Each structure stands twice: as C-alpha cells, then as structure tokens.
Amino acid sequence: MARGFNDKDLTLIKKGLLTEGKERLKITGLKKTTVDDLVRAVCISKGAFYKFYPSKEALFFHVLELAQEKPKQKFLDLCDDLDYNSVDSLKDAISQAVFSEEMDAYLRLFNKEEYDYIFRVIEPHILSKHLHKDYEFIKKAFRKLEMAGLDVIIEPEQVQAYLVGFTCIFFEREKIGDKFFAAIVNSYIDSFVDRLLF
C-alpha cells in the first residue's frame, strides 16, 4: 500500500477519506468535490490518495456501498421474523426496509444526477465487485425466504433489476408527490413479490 504508512495509519486514513467523502457529498456534491479537497482534509498528498482509490469516483462509490449495507442488513433482520409461508409478512418486511431510516440515509447521499453519473463512470472492475456483493446479498435473502416457507422462482439478476427500480422510484419522489408516493411504492412491492414467488 502507501509507503511510509503503517497498518494503523492506513486504516485511519481510509476511514478519514470515507468520512470526508460522505461530508463532501452533503456540502459540495460529487462533481464539485476535488481530490485536493479530500487530501487536504485528511492531510495526505495527492499521490497518496491514489494508493487508496484509483479515482475520487471510486471513493464516493465506496461511500455508497457502505451506506447500502445498513438497509440490506435491515431487510435480512426483518426476514428473521417473517410469518411462515406468509406473502403478506414478506410484503410488510420489504415495506419496512424500504421506508426505513437506513434506506432514507442511503438515498439522501446522492441526487439522481450524481447516482447516474457514478454508475456511468466507475471503473468496470469496481462495478463488477459491487454487482457480486449484491448477488451475494440476494442469495442470503433467498435462503431466509426459503427458511420462512417462501419459494423464490426468479433469478437474482431479476431481483437486481427490481432494486434499481426501487431506487428510481425514490429519486422521483418529488415528482410523484407525497399524496401518492406510499401507494406507488407499495404497489411496486406487490408486483415485485408476485413476480418473486408466483
């Protein structure tokens, strides 16, 4: 890794970069934040930054991935309490996860333009690893659903597509309006569960 840094330094610097990246998303956003902004905040050189991340987008993508872990875990935890063989229980668990504080915190990190941009420019090998992590999460969820007596009939790739759809709906929340938003999301959940199980 970076020369002159011991393991403790490496851990602290990476944590500092992630913290600063998350803060910068709130203050200046992804596009207006520079690598200079990031390295100045954690007191490292620009050259050292590239020992941690190949680009500022890779750092912000890592921030996004870490934020995704909480809503994913929230859903897996809710699956532990599913009523056996109950489709309604599953729909309720998905709704709770989708409307959770964890999901809200994740969705507030990026606006739609930044979200689209980061997925468009991120290095292919980083995106590939990300998709593999999503796939592993979906397989864990499938196992929990099977333990609850619910037989999944679609492939993980289709679930990934539905997850993208959830994100798109939330980015259009303002256009949909508060009056109809929950009904639209719950309708999407109904459709997703029907496709998942029937």
HELIX and SHEET records of a PDB file:
HELIX    1   1 ASP A    7  ILE A   27  1                                  21    
HELIX    2   2 GLY A   29  LYS A   32  1                                   4    
HELIX    3   3 VAL A   35  VAL A   42  1                                   8    
HELIX    4   4 LYS A   46  PHE A   52  1                                   7    
HELIX    5   5 LYS A   56  CYS A   79  1                                  24    
HELIX    6   6 VAL A   87  VAL A   98  1                                  12    
HELIX    7   7 GLU A  101  LEU A  107  1                                   7    
HELIX    8   8 LYS A  112  VAL A  121  1                                  10    
HELIX    9   9 PRO A  124  MET A  147  1                                  24    
HELIX   10  10 PRO A  156  PHE A  171  1                                  16    
HELIX   11  11 ARG A  173  ILE A  176  1                                   4    
HELIX   12  12 ASP A  178  LEU A  197  1                                  20    
END                                                                             
